[in-house]
Amino acid sequence: MVPPGDIGALPLWVGVFALLGLALAIFNYVFYVRVVRLVLQGKGTARFDHPLQRLNGALLISLGQQKVLQRVKYGDYAGIGHAIIFWGFLTFMLSYGIFIFAGSAWQGFPEWLLTETGVRVYSSYLDILAAVLFVVLVWAAVRRWVVKPHRLRYDLTRHADALLIVVLIGGLMLSTLLTHAFWVAQGGTGPEADVPIGNFLGNLFVDWGVGFGTANTLQGVFWWTHLSIILAFTVYIPFTKHMHMFAAPVNAFFRSLEPKGALPTIDLENTEKFGAGRIQDFNWKQLLDGYACAVCGRCSDACPANLTGKQLSPMHIVENLKDHMVAIGHQGDRNPDHVEPSPILGGAISESSIWDCLNCGACMEECPVTVEHVPTIMDMRRYLVLEESKVPESAMNALLSLEQRGHPWRGTQFSRTDWAEGLEVPTLAEKPDAEVLFWVGCTPALEQRSQAIARSMAKVLKAAGVDFAILGDEETCTGDPARRMGNEYLFQMLAQQNIETLNGYKVKKVVTICPHCFNTMKNEYPQFGGNFEVLHYSQFVDRLIGDGKIKPVKMMEVSVAYHDSCFLGRHNGVYDEPRNVARAIPGLKLVEMGSRCRERGFCCGAGGGHMWIEESQGTRVNHARTDQFLETEADIVGVSCPFCAQMMDEGIQAKGLAGEKEAKDVLELLADSLEL
């Protein structure tokens, strides 16, 4: 874009840089007051380790648009449009430095830097890109305000701010084309007169009778219009969701490198507050999340609680937290007794939405800017439980049972070993040198439906000749329900008790049935010194099959739609192993749950303690998942989790199809196919 002439007696570059300086001064002041100063109110968190790993990931996520494009394989092509706009934005940002700011100070700078050929190529590229981006922007506007896919129907995604940004960017593209066109129309020469679209339009204007004076004036008008939009955009960004352009790369760099399924721990002896009920109770990364949020709706569109009519919307959680922080302003020095002028919980964020969360991680999986919704929600849940003593009645019953009996199944009449009657399963006390500890878990041991899964596991291990034992009455709950229901104190008590028991027996390898036990022992026990090799049964049995130690032989002429457990799949990346076990069964036909499988799997409704917490409103999550299973027309919904088995069983019964469809653990199907 060739700069226009000087502003009367004032050199062009003086005006340009004076306006740039003013815009940057406003931006920096607002950025500090509305962003930096507020974010730094948060507690410290260790996010400076492994800098090269962090940088590599941040580059892939931000510059490479890795997570923006992850939905494309499922037929959502909006990510491609966003990536084109983003990469176009980077290209134009570079061009502003070369052609507008440096070019206004020294008109020959672009050719000095790029050579005449380079200027011709780059200018032509910008000319074509401006037209492409304008078309993409029109498509984006039509999609958002006319087509309106589900994730763009939320109030936040339909804010007027989004329309204004589209208009501003569209104005940049149009002014680019018209500046080129009127440069050609006034008889301009040089490499920037050779741009294809601008050249065509310029000659068209000449044919329409646009004279030199008019073209010269309009070229200056559109050049200054372009610069004005750039500067207005710069000032406007800190006030809008488009702050994510700056915050998202930083957020990606400071993303958690801990296992996905691990919640951050609390130092119970040295913390000011348990959980988070004020801005100062959150860590600075959680506060930064609100500015990184692109308000794209992907998280809420993937949230099973939101999709079944609950109050929870992960997008609204992080946005409302940010808006609350901006509204009340900086709260002064850290003070554990400080009371904010208006409450977060019960005010900006409803308590019901905090209890709706299933901890399934779908929101974090979908988020293109690495917002960490679940830990933020869980910190507020911890605050409600540990500081306010606010717990749903159904959750309180489970927590009381955990505290008094070491398991959440209040009212069960079974002991820890009743399920093994007649199977001659040894305990570690009887066989302390066993190679493998079979961690049964509360649900397979104490819940009648799930006992069949534990029996199947014992049969498979015996058939493979595995040297194993169980803890029996020495086993207590891993603490997962307590932690997910917000009682961190009870969780840590149970975890430390189990770690002491396992270390006492010098246990090295643990195999679990339940993905929740698997996730807790594998990812969260190391927080307290519990370092063991922990495998889910699907991983262990897949190896046994691969090594030829067990061989399914009985034909199972059934079709099975496999349901991914959130705590096995999304939180721990175990997708292939349970499918491999199912495929090893002769005659079994394995199908997927449409697009709601693997990393996009839909929760059964039991996560986040909801095996015991009643749902607040709307459709039951397990009923929605049952509908998705029924759409596959498979005979059986296959699971690898006792919670999922119960939830899908109930869903099938609620649909009146108990005699036609059934829920079976893959382990049960395998045991049925073995010669035992």
C-alpha positions as CSV (number, residue, x, y, z in Angstrom):
1,M,0.0,0.0,0.0
2,V,1.8,3.1,-1.3
3,P,1.5,5.9,1.4
4,P,-0.3,9.2,0.4
5,G,1.4,12.6,0.5
6,D,2.3,14.6,3.5
7,I,-0.4,16.3,5.6
8,G,0.1,19.8,4.5
9,A,3.4,21.0,6.0
10,L,3.4,18.1,8.4
11,P,5.5,15.1,7.2
12,L,3.3,12.0,6.8
13,W,5.5,9.9,9.2
14,V,5.0,12.4,12.0
15,G,1.3,12.1,11.9
16,V,1.4,8.3,11.5
17,F,3.8,7.7,14.4
18,A,2.0,10.3,16.6
19,L,-1.3,8.4,16.2
20,L,0.5,5.1,16.7
21,G,2.1,6.3,19.9
22,L,-1.2,7.5,21.2
23,A,-3.0,4.2,20.4
24,L,-0.2,2.2,22.0
25,A,-0.2,4.3,25.1
26,I,-4.0,3.8,25.5
27,F,-3.6,0.1,24.8
28,N,-0.8,-0.4,27.3
29,Y,-2.6,1.6,30.0
30,V,-5.9,-0.3,29.6
31,F,-4.0,-3.6,29.2
32,Y,-2.3,-3.1,32.5
33,V,-5.3,-1.9,34.4
34,R,-7.9,-4.4,33.0
35,V,-5.7,-7.4,32.5
36,V,-2.2,-7.6,34.1
37,R,-3.0,-5.9,37.4
38,L,-6.1,-8.0,37.9
39,V,-4.6,-11.3,36.9
40,L,-1.7,-10.8,39.2
41,Q,-4.1,-10.8,42.2
42,G,-4.2,-14.6,41.8
43,K,-2.2,-17.0,43.8
44,G,1.1,-18.3,42.5
45,T,1.2,-21.6,40.6
46,A,4.3,-23.4,39.2
47,R,4.0,-23.0,35.4
48,F,7.6,-22.1,34.5
49,D,9.0,-25.6,34.3
50,H,10.0,-27.4,31.0
51,P,10.2,-24.1,29.0
52,L,11.1,-25.7,25.6
53,Q,8.1,-28.2,25.9
54,R,5.9,-25.3,26.8
55,L,7.1,-23.1,23.9
56,N,6.8,-26.0,21.4
57,G,3.2,-26.6,22.5
58,A,2.3,-22.9,22.5
59,L,3.6,-22.5,18.9
60,L,1.6,-25.5,17.7
61,I,-1.6,-24.3,19.5
62,S,-1.3,-20.7,18.6
63,L,0.6,-20.3,15.3
64,G,-0.3,-23.8,14.1
65,Q,-4.0,-23.5,15.2
66,Q,-3.7,-27.2,16.3
67,K,-6.8,-27.3,18.5
68,V,-8.8,-24.9,16.4
69,L,-8.5,-27.4,13.5
70,Q,-9.2,-30.6,15.6
71,R,-12.9,-30.7,14.8
72,V,-12.4,-30.7,11.0
73,K,-12.1,-34.5,10.9
74,Y,-15.6,-34.6,12.4
75,G,-17.1,-32.4,9.7
76,D,-16.9,-29.0,11.5
77,Y,-15.0,-26.8,9.0
78,A,-15.3,-23.6,10.9
79,G,-11.8,-24.1,12.2
80,I,-10.4,-23.8,8.7
81,G,-12.1,-20.4,8.3
82,H,-10.7,-19.2,11.7
83,A,-7.2,-20.4,10.8
84,I,-7.4,-18.6,7.4
85,I,-8.4,-15.4,9.2
86,F,-5.7,-15.8,11.9
87,W,-2.9,-16.6,9.4
88,G,-4.1,-13.7,7.3
89,F,-4.0,-11.4,10.4
90,L,-0.3,-12.4,10.9
91,T,0.5,-11.6,7.3
92,F,-1.2,-8.2,7.4
93,M,0.5,-7.4,10.8
94,L,3.9,-7.9,9.1
95,S,2.8,-5.8,6.1
96,Y,1.8,-2.9,8.4
97,G,5.3,-2.7,9.8
98,I,6.9,-2.8,6.3
99,F,4.4,-0.8,4.1
100,I,2.6,1.5,6.5
101,F,4.8,2.5,9.4
102,A,8.3,2.0,7.9
103,G,7.0,3.0,4.4
104,S,5.5,6.3,5.6
105,A,8.9,7.3,7.1
106,W,10.9,6.1,4.0
107,Q,8.8,5.3,0.9
108,G,11.7,3.2,-0.6
109,F,12.0,1.0,2.5
110,P,9.8,-1.9,1.2
111,E,11.9,-2.3,-2.0
112,W,15.1,-1.9,0.0
113,L,14.1,-4.7,2.3
114,L,12.3,-7.0,-0.1
115,T,13.6,-5.9,-3.6
116,E,11.2,-4.8,-6.3
117,T,10.3,-8.4,-7.1
118,G,9.6,-9.2,-3.5
119,V,7.3,-6.1,-3.1
120,R,5.4,-7.2,-6.2
121,V,4.9,-10.7,-4.9
122,Y,4.0,-9.7,-1.4
123,S,1.7,-7.0,-2.5
124,S,-0.1,-9.3,-4.9
125,Y,-0.4,-11.9,-2.2
126,L,-1.9,-9.3,0.1
127,D,-4.3,-8.2,-2.6
128,I,-5.6,-11.7,-3.2
129,L,-5.6,-12.5,0.5
130,A,-7.7,-9.4,1.2
131,A,-10.4,-10.7,-1.2
132,V,-10.2,-14.2,0.2
133,L,-10.5,-13.0,3.8
134,F,-13.4,-10.7,2.9
135,V,-15.3,-13.7,1.5
136,V,-14.4,-15.8,4.6
137,L,-15.7,-13.0,6.8
138,V,-19.0,-12.8,4.9
139,W,-19.3,-16.6,5.3
140,A,-18.5,-16.3,9.0
141,A,-21.1,-13.6,9.5
142,V,-23.8,-15.6,7.7
143,R,-22.9,-18.7,9.7
144,R,-23.0,-16.9,13.0
145,W,-26.2,-14.8,12.5
146,V,-28.2,-16.7,9.9
147,V,-27.3,-20.4,9.9
148,K,-26.6,-20.3,13.7
149,P,-25.1,-23.7,14.6
150,H,-25.8,-24.8,18.2
151,R,-22.5,-23.6,19.7
152,L,-23.2,-20.1,18.3
153,R,-26.6,-19.7,19.8
154,Y,-25.4,-18.8,23.3
155,D,-25.9,-15.2,24.4
156,L,-22.1,-14.6,24.6
157,T,-21.4,-15.9,21.1
158,R,-24.1,-13.6,19.7
159,H,-22.8,-10.4,21.4
160,A,-22.7,-7.3,19.2
161,D,-18.9,-7.2,19.9
162,A,-18.4,-10.1,17.5
163,L,-20.3,-8.3,14.7
164,L,-18.3,-5.1,15.2
165,I,-15.0,-7.0,14.9
166,V,-16.1,-8.7,11.7
167,V,-17.1,-5.2,10.3
168,L,-13.7,-3.8,11.3
169,I,-11.7,-6.6,9.8
170,G,-13.9,-6.5,6.7
171,G,-13.2,-2.7,6.5
172,L,-9.4,-3.5,6.6
173,M,-9.8,-5.9,3.7
174,L,-11.9,-3.5,1.6
175,S,-9.7,-0.5,2.2
176,T,-6.7,-2.7,1.2
177,L,-8.3,-3.5,-2.2
178,L,-9.5,0.1,-2.7
179,T,-6.2,1.7,-1.8
180,H,-4.5,-0.5,-4.4
181,A,-7.3,0.2,-6.9
182,F,-7.1,4.0,-6.6
183,W,-3.3,3.9,-6.8
184,V,-3.7,2.3,-10.2
185,A,-6.5,4.6,-11.2
186,Q,-4.4,7.7,-10.6
187,G,-1.7,6.3,-12.8
188,G,0.5,5.0,-10.1
189,T,3.4,2.8,-11.2
190,G,5.8,0.4,-9.6
191,P,5.4,-3.1,-8.2
192,E,2.4,-2.2,-6.1
193,A,0.5,-1.3,-9.3
194,D,0.8,-4.8,-10.6
195,V,-1.5,-6.4,-8.0
196,P,-4.2,-8.5,-9.8
197,I,-7.5,-7.4,-8.1
198,G,-6.4,-3.8,-7.4
199,N,-5.2,-3.4,-11.0
200,F,-8.5,-4.8,-12.4
201,L,-10.6,-2.5,-10.2
202,G,-8.3,0.5,-10.9
203,N,-8.7,0.2,-14.6
204,L,-12.4,-0.3,-14.1
205,F,-12.6,3.0,-12.2
206,V,-10.7,4.7,-15.0
207,D,-13.2,3.3,-17.6
208,W,-16.0,4.7,-15.4
209,G,-14.5,8.2,-15.7
210,V,-12.7,8.5,-12.3
211,G,-10.1,11.3,-12.9
212,F,-6.6,11.7,-11.4
213,G,-7.6,14.2,-8.7
214,T,-10.5,12.0,-7.5
215,A,-8.4,8.9,-7.5
216,N,-5.6,10.6,-5.7
217,T,-7.9,11.9,-3.0
218,L,-9.7,8.5,-2.6
219,Q,-6.4,6.6,-2.4
220,G,-5.4,8.9,0.5
221,V,-8.9,8.5,2.1
222,F,-8.8,4.7,2.0
223,W,-5.1,4.5,3.2
224,W,-6.0,6.7,6.2
225,T,-9.2,4.7,6.7
226,H,-7.0,1.5,6.8
227,L,-4.6,3.0,9.3
228,S,-7.5,4.4,11.5
229,I,-9.1,0.9,11.7
230,I,-5.7,-0.6,12.7
231,L,-5.3,2.0,15.5
232,A,-9.0,1.8,16.6
233,F,-8.7,-2.0,16.7
234,T,-5.5,-1.7,18.9
235,V,-7.4,0.5,21.4
236,Y,-10.5,-1.6,21.3
237,I,-9.0,-5.0,21.9
238,P,-8.4,-4.9,25.7
239,F,-12.2,-4.2,26.1
240,T,-13.3,-7.2,24.1
241,K,-13.1,-11.0,23.8
242,H,-10.5,-10.4,21.1
243,M,-8.0,-9.9,24.0
244,H,-7.6,-13.6,23.4
245,M,-5.3,-12.8,20.4
246,F,-2.7,-11.8,23.0
247,A,-3.7,-13.9,26.0
248,A,-4.2,-17.2,24.2
249,P,-0.6,-17.8,23.2
250,V,0.5,-16.9,26.7
251,N,-2.2,-19.2,28.1
252,A,-1.0,-22.0,25.9
253,F,2.6,-21.6,27.1
254,F,1.4,-21.8,30.7
255,R,-0.9,-24.7,30.2
256,S,-0.8,-27.6,32.7
257,L,1.7,-30.3,31.9
258,E,0.3,-32.6,34.6
259,P,-1.7,-35.6,33.6
260,K,-5.1,-34.6,32.3
261,G,-7.0,-36.6,34.9
262,A,-5.1,-35.2,37.9
263,L,-6.7,-32.4,39.9
264,P,-4.3,-30.0,41.7
265,T,-3.8,-30.8,45.3
266,I,-4.2,-28.5,48.3
267,D,-1.6,-28.1,51.0
268,L,-4.2,-28.5,53.8
269,E,-1.8,-27.3,56.5
270,N,-0.6,-24.1,54.8
271,T,-3.4,-22.7,52.8
272,E,-5.3,-19.5,53.5
273,K,-8.6,-20.7,52.1
274,F,-9.8,-24.1,51.0
275,G,-10.9,-23.8,47.4
276,A,-11.9,-20.6,45.7
277,G,-14.7,-18.2,46.6
278,R,-13.0,-14.9,45.9
279,I,-10.8,-13.6,43.1
280,Q,-7.7,-13.8,45.3
281,D,-8.4,-17.5,46.0
282,F,-7.9,-18.5,42.3
283,N,-4.4,-18.8,40.9
284,W,-3.2,-16.4,38.2
285,K,-3.5,-19.0,35.4
286,Q,-7.2,-19.5,36.2
287,L,-7.7,-15.7,36.0
288,L,-5.8,-15.5,32.8
289,D,-8.1,-18.2,31.3
290,G,-10.9,-15.6,31.1
291,Y,-8.9,-13.4,28.8
292,A,-7.7,-16.3,26.7
293,C,-11.3,-17.5,26.2
294,A,-12.3,-16.9,22.6
295,V,-16.0,-17.2,23.4
296,C,-16.4,-19.7,20.6
297,G,-18.9,-21.9,22.4
298,R,-17.0,-25.2,21.7
299,C,-16.7,-26.0,25.4
300,S,-20.4,-25.6,26.2
301,D,-21.3,-27.3,23.0
302,A,-19.4,-30.4,24.2
303,C,-20.5,-30.3,27.8
304,P,-23.0,-33.1,28.5
305,A,-24.5,-31.2,31.5
306,N,-25.2,-28.2,29.3
307,L,-26.5,-30.3,26.4
308,T,-29.0,-32.0,28.7
309,G,-30.5,-28.7,30.1
310,K,-28.4,-28.1,33.2
311,Q,-27.3,-24.6,34.2
312,L,-23.6,-25.3,33.7
313,S,-21.9,-23.7,30.7
314,P,-18.1,-23.9,30.9
315,M,-17.8,-20.8,28.7
316,H,-20.0,-18.8,31.0
317,I,-18.0,-19.9,34.1
318,V,-14.7,-18.5,32.8
319,E,-16.3,-15.4,31.2
320,N,-18.4,-14.6,34.3
321,L,-15.4,-15.0,36.5
322,K,-13.5,-12.6,34.4
323,D,-16.4,-10.1,34.2
324,H,-16.8,-10.3,38.0
325,M,-13.1,-9.6,38.4
326,V,-13.2,-6.5,36.1
327,A,-16.4,-5.2,37.7
328,I,-15.1,-5.2,41.2
329,G,-11.6,-4.1,40.3
330,H,-8.4,-4.7,42.1
331,Q,-9.1,-5.9,45.7
332,G,-5.8,-4.7,47.3
333,D,-3.2,-6.7,49.1
334,R,-3.9,-10.4,49.7
335,N,-6.0,-10.8,52.9
336,P,-7.7,-14.1,53.8
337,D,-10.4,-12.2,55.7
338,H,-11.2,-9.8,52.9
339,V,-14.8,-9.8,51.7
340,E,-15.5,-8.8,48.1
341,P,-18.2,-6.2,47.4
342,S,-20.3,-8.8,45.5
343,P,-20.1,-12.6,45.7
344,I,-18.9,-14.9,42.9
345,L,-20.9,-18.0,44.0
346,G,-24.5,-17.2,44.1
347,G,-23.8,-14.0,42.2
348,A,-21.7,-14.1,39.1
349,I,-21.8,-17.9,39.1
350,S,-24.6,-20.1,40.4
351,E,-23.9,-22.8,42.9
352,S,-26.0,-25.2,40.9
353,S,-23.8,-24.9,37.9
354,I,-20.8,-25.8,40.0
355,W,-22.5,-29.1,41.1
356,D,-23.6,-29.9,37.6
357,C,-20.0,-30.5,36.5
358,L,-19.2,-34.2,35.6
359,N,-15.4,-33.7,35.5
360,C,-15.6,-35.4,32.1
361,G,-13.1,-33.0,30.6
362,A,-15.0,-32.5,27.3
363,C,-14.7,-28.7,27.7
364,M,-10.9,-28.8,28.1
365,E,-10.6,-31.2,25.2
366,E,-12.5,-28.9,22.9
367,C,-11.0,-25.6,24.0
368,P,-8.7,-24.2,21.3
369,V,-6.9,-21.9,23.8
370,T,-6.2,-24.3,26.7
371,V,-8.6,-22.9,29.2
372,E,-8.7,-25.2,32.2
373,H,-12.4,-25.1,33.2
374,V,-12.5,-28.2,35.4
375,P,-9.9,-27.2,38.0
376,T,-11.5,-23.8,38.3
377,I,-15.0,-25.4,38.8
378,M,-13.5,-27.9,41.3
379,D,-11.9,-25.2,43.3
380,M,-15.2,-23.5,43.7
381,R,-16.8,-26.8,44.6
382,R,-14.1,-27.3,47.3
383,Y,-14.9,-23.9,48.6
384,L,-18.6,-24.7,49.0
385,V,-17.8,-28.0,50.8
386,L,-14.8,-27.1,53.0
387,E,-15.5,-23.4,53.7
388,E,-19.3,-23.1,53.5
389,S,-20.4,-26.7,54.3
390,K,-22.8,-26.7,51.4
391,V,-23.2,-30.2,49.9
392,P,-26.2,-31.7,48.1
393,E,-27.9,-34.2,50.4
394,S,-27.2,-37.2,48.1
395,A,-23.5,-36.3,48.1
396,M,-23.4,-35.9,51.8
397,N,-24.7,-39.4,52.3
398,A,-21.9,-40.8,50.1
399,L,-19.3,-38.7,51.9
400,L,-20.5,-39.8,55.3
401,S,-20.3,-43.4,54.2
402,L,-16.7,-42.8,52.9
403,E,-15.7,-41.3,56.2
404,Q,-17.3,-44.0,58.4
405,R,-17.0,-47.1,56.2
406,G,-14.3,-46.4,53.7
407,H,-16.7,-46.7,50.7
408,P,-19.5,-44.6,49.2
409,W,-22.1,-47.4,49.0
410,R,-24.2,-46.6,52.0
411,G,-26.5,-49.5,52.8
412,T,-24.7,-52.2,51.0
413,Q,-24.8,-55.6,52.8
414,F,-21.7,-57.0,51.0
415,S,-18.2,-57.4,52.4
416,R,-15.1,-56.6,50.3
417,T,-14.6,-60.3,49.5
418,D,-18.2,-61.6,49.0
419,W,-17.9,-61.2,45.2
420,A,-15.0,-63.7,45.1
421,E,-16.9,-66.6,46.8
422,G,-16.0,-69.9,45.2
423,L,-13.2,-68.4,43.0
424,E,-10.3,-69.0,45.5
425,V,-8.9,-65.5,45.1
426,P,-5.9,-65.0,47.5
427,T,-5.3,-61.8,49.5
428,L,-2.0,-60.1,49.8
429,A,-1.9,-61.0,53.5
430,E,-2.0,-64.7,52.3
431,K,0.2,-64.2,49.3
432,P,2.4,-61.1,49.9
433,D,4.8,-61.8,47.0
434,A,2.1,-61.8,44.3
435,E,3.3,-60.2,41.1
436,V,0.1,-58.2,40.5
437,L,-2.3,-56.5,42.9
438,F,-5.8,-56.7,41.5
439,W,-7.4,-53.6,42.9
440,V,-11.1,-54.5,43.0
441,G,-12.5,-51.1,43.9
442,C,-15.6,-50.2,46.0
443,T,-18.2,-50.6,43.2
444,P,-17.1,-54.0,41.8
445,A,-16.8,-55.3,45.3
446,L,-19.9,-53.9,47.0
447,E,-22.5,-53.1,44.2
448,Q,-24.4,-56.2,43.1
449,R,-24.5,-55.4,39.3
450,S,-20.8,-54.7,39.2
451,Q,-19.7,-57.8,41.1
452,A,-20.0,-59.8,37.9
453,I,-17.2,-57.6,36.4
454,A,-14.9,-58.4,39.3
455,R,-15.7,-62.1,38.9
456,S,-14.9,-61.9,35.2
457,M,-11.6,-60.2,36.0
458,A,-10.6,-63.0,38.4
459,K,-11.5,-65.6,35.8
460,V,-9.5,-64.0,33.1
461,L,-6.4,-63.6,35.4
462,K,-6.7,-67.2,36.4
463,A,-7.1,-68.4,32.8
464,A,-3.9,-66.4,31.9
465,G,-1.9,-67.9,34.8
466,V,-1.3,-64.4,36.3
467,D,0.2,-64.4,39.8
468,F,-2.2,-62.0,41.5
469,A,-3.8,-61.2,44.8
470,I,-6.3,-58.7,46.3
471,L,-6.3,-56.6,49.4
472,G,-9.7,-57.8,50.6
473,D,-10.8,-56.1,53.8
474,E,-7.6,-54.0,53.8
475,E,-8.8,-52.2,50.6
476,T,-10.5,-48.9,51.1
477,C,-11.8,-46.4,48.6
478,T,-9.1,-44.6,46.6
479,G,-10.8,-41.3,47.5
480,D,-11.9,-40.4,44.0
481,P,-15.5,-39.7,44.9
482,A,-14.4,-37.6,47.8
483,R,-12.1,-35.5,45.7
484,R,-14.6,-35.1,42.9
485,M,-17.3,-34.1,45.3
486,G,-15.0,-31.4,46.7
487,N,-13.9,-32.9,50.0
488,E,-10.2,-32.7,49.5
489,Y,-9.5,-33.4,53.2
490,L,-11.3,-36.8,53.1
491,F,-9.6,-37.7,49.8
492,Q,-6.1,-37.1,51.2
493,M,-6.9,-39.1,54.3
494,L,-8.1,-42.1,52.2
495,A,-5.2,-41.7,49.7
496,Q,-2.6,-41.7,52.4
497,Q,-4.1,-44.7,54.1
498,N,-4.0,-46.7,50.8
499,I,-0.5,-45.6,50.0
500,E,0.7,-46.8,53.4
501,T,-0.9,-50.1,52.9
502,L,0.5,-50.6,49.4
503,N,4.0,-49.5,50.5
504,G,3.7,-51.8,53.4
505,Y,3.3,-54.8,51.0
506,K,5.9,-53.3,48.6
507,V,3.4,-53.4,45.8
508,K,4.9,-52.6,42.4
509,K,2.1,-53.3,39.9
510,V,-1.6,-52.6,40.3
511,V,-4.4,-53.5,37.9
512,T,-7.8,-51.9,38.3
513,I,-11.2,-52.5,36.9
514,C,-12.5,-49.0,37.5
515,P,-11.1,-46.1,35.4
516,H,-11.7,-43.8,38.4
517,C,-9.5,-46.0,40.6
518,F,-7.0,-46.2,37.7
519,N,-6.8,-42.5,37.2
520,T,-6.6,-41.6,40.9
521,M,-3.8,-44.2,41.7
522,K,-1.9,-43.5,38.5
523,N,-2.1,-39.7,38.3
524,E,-3.0,-38.4,41.8
525,Y,-1.3,-40.7,44.3
526,P,2.1,-39.6,43.1
527,Q,1.2,-36.2,44.6
528,F,1.5,-37.9,48.0
529,G,4.4,-40.3,47.4
530,G,2.4,-43.2,46.0
531,N,4.4,-44.2,43.0
532,F,3.2,-47.5,41.5
533,E,2.8,-49.0,38.0
534,V,-0.9,-48.7,37.6
535,L,-2.8,-50.3,34.6
536,H,-6.4,-50.5,33.7
537,Y,-7.6,-54.0,33.0
538,S,-8.0,-53.2,29.3
539,Q,-4.3,-52.4,29.0
540,F,-3.2,-55.5,31.0
541,V,-5.6,-57.9,29.2
542,D,-4.7,-56.5,25.8
543,R,-1.1,-57.5,26.5
544,L,-2.2,-60.9,27.7
545,I,-4.0,-61.5,24.5
546,G,-1.1,-60.2,22.4
547,D,1.3,-62.5,24.2
548,G,-1.0,-65.5,23.6
549,K,-1.7,-66.1,27.3
550,I,-5.4,-66.0,26.8
551,K,-7.4,-66.8,23.6
552,P,-11.1,-66.1,23.3
553,V,-12.7,-69.1,21.4
554,K,-16.4,-69.0,21.9
555,M,-18.3,-67.2,19.1
556,M,-20.2,-64.1,20.3
557,E,-22.6,-63.3,17.4
558,V,-23.5,-59.8,18.7
559,S,-22.9,-56.2,17.7
560,V,-21.3,-54.0,20.3
561,A,-21.3,-50.2,20.4
562,Y,-18.3,-49.2,22.5
563,H,-18.7,-46.3,25.0
564,D,-15.5,-44.5,26.1
565,S,-15.2,-43.9,29.8
566,C,-14.1,-40.3,30.3
567,F,-11.6,-41.2,33.0
568,L,-10.1,-44.0,30.8
569,G,-10.2,-42.3,27.4
570,R,-10.2,-38.5,27.5
571,H,-8.2,-38.2,30.8
572,N,-5.7,-41.0,30.1
573,G,-5.7,-41.6,26.4
574,V,-6.7,-45.3,26.6
575,Y,-8.8,-45.7,23.5
576,D,-7.4,-48.6,21.5
577,E,-6.8,-51.3,24.2
578,P,-10.5,-51.9,25.2
579,R,-11.4,-52.0,21.5
580,N,-8.6,-54.5,20.9
581,V,-9.9,-56.7,23.6
582,A,-13.4,-56.6,22.1
583,R,-12.1,-57.3,18.6
584,A,-10.3,-60.3,19.8
585,I,-13.7,-62.0,20.6
586,P,-14.7,-64.2,17.7
587,G,-17.9,-63.1,15.9
588,L,-18.2,-59.8,17.8
589,K,-19.0,-56.8,15.6
590,L,-17.7,-53.6,17.1
591,V,-19.3,-50.3,16.1
592,E,-18.7,-46.7,17.2
593,M,-21.1,-44.2,18.8
594,G,-21.2,-42.0,15.7
595,S,-19.0,-38.9,16.2
596,R,-19.4,-39.1,20.0
597,C,-16.6,-41.5,20.5
598,R,-12.9,-41.5,21.5
599,E,-11.8,-38.0,22.5
600,R,-15.3,-36.7,21.7
601,G,-17.0,-39.3,23.8
602,F,-20.1,-38.4,25.8
603,C,-20.1,-38.9,29.5
604,C,-22.4,-41.6,31.0
605,G,-23.4,-39.1,33.7
606,A,-21.6,-40.7,36.7
607,G,-18.4,-38.5,36.7
608,G,-17.6,-35.8,39.2
609,G,-19.3,-37.7,42.0
610,H,-22.6,-37.9,40.0
611,M,-22.8,-41.6,40.6
612,W,-24.2,-40.4,44.0
613,I,-25.3,-36.7,43.2
614,E,-28.7,-36.2,41.8
615,E,-28.9,-34.2,38.6
616,S,-30.4,-30.7,39.1
617,Q,-32.7,-30.5,36.1
618,G,-33.2,-31.3,32.4
619,T,-32.7,-34.7,30.7
620,R,-30.7,-37.3,32.6
621,V,-27.2,-37.5,31.0
622,N,-27.2,-41.3,30.9
623,H,-30.6,-41.2,29.1
624,A,-29.1,-38.9,26.4
625,R,-26.1,-41.3,26.1
626,T,-28.5,-44.2,25.9
627,D,-30.3,-42.5,23.0
628,Q,-26.9,-42.2,21.2
629,F,-26.3,-45.9,21.8
630,L,-29.8,-46.8,20.4
631,E,-29.0,-44.8,17.2
632,T,-26.3,-47.4,16.4
633,E,-28.8,-50.2,16.5
634,A,-26.2,-52.4,18.2
635,D,-27.3,-55.2,20.5
636,I,-25.0,-54.3,23.4
637,V,-23.4,-51.1,24.7
638,G,-19.8,-52.2,25.7
639,V,-18.1,-50.4,28.5
640,S,-14.9,-50.6,30.5
641,C,-16.1,-49.0,33.7
642,P,-18.5,-50.2,36.4
643,F,-20.0,-46.7,36.7
644,C,-20.8,-46.7,33.0
645,A,-22.3,-50.2,33.2
646,Q,-24.7,-49.1,35.9
647,M,-25.7,-45.8,34.1
648,M,-26.2,-47.5,30.8
649,D,-28.2,-50.3,32.4
650,E,-30.5,-47.8,34.0
651,G,-30.8,-45.9,30.7
652,I,-31.8,-49.0,28.8
653,Q,-34.4,-49.9,31.5
654,A,-35.8,-46.4,31.5
655,K,-36.4,-46.7,27.7
656,G,-38.3,-50.0,28.3
657,L,-35.7,-52.0,26.3
658,A,-34.3,-54.2,29.0
659,G,-35.2,-57.4,27.1
660,E,-33.8,-56.2,23.8
661,K,-30.6,-54.3,24.6
662,E,-28.1,-54.6,27.4
663,A,-25.0,-53.0,28.8
664,K,-22.0,-55.3,29.3
665,D,-18.4,-54.6,30.4
666,V,-15.9,-55.8,27.7
667,L,-14.4,-57.9,30.4
668,E,-17.6,-59.8,30.9
669,L,-17.8,-60.4,27.2
670,L,-14.2,-61.7,27.1
671,A,-14.8,-64.0,30.1
672,D,-17.8,-65.4,28.4
673,S,-15.7,-66.2,25.3
674,L,-13.0,-68.1,27.1
675,E,-13.0,-71.8,27.8
676,L,-13.3,-71.8,31.6
